Amino acid sequence: MFMQKRIVCAAVKHPSGSMLVGPRHYDHIMQRQAMTNRVAFNEHECICGFLNQDGEFLTREQAWVVAVSAKQIIRKFTDDEGRLFSEHLY
């Protein structure tokens, strides 16, 4: 049975492959994970994106396509269409 891909959470991917996950990018949940992992998640080195229900990391652009297809977008902003932000989802 085919299950449509959906965005389930925000994610920040470190060049080492380590990831932080949470409701919003760099929120208190992600900050706590970074302290626990003792990895410096520098905004300039990391990639902000999202995870789908299979745990696959998607860039903001890839996640936009998935979220539009799954009808998860509840609000749009004129200057960022084509790149997903948490604010599009909730």
Secondary structure, 3 states (H helix, E strand, C coil): CCCCCCEEEEEEECCCCCEEEECCCCCHHHHHHHHHHCCCCCCCCCEEEEEECCCCEEEHHHHHHHHHHCCCCCCCCCCCCCCCCHHHHC
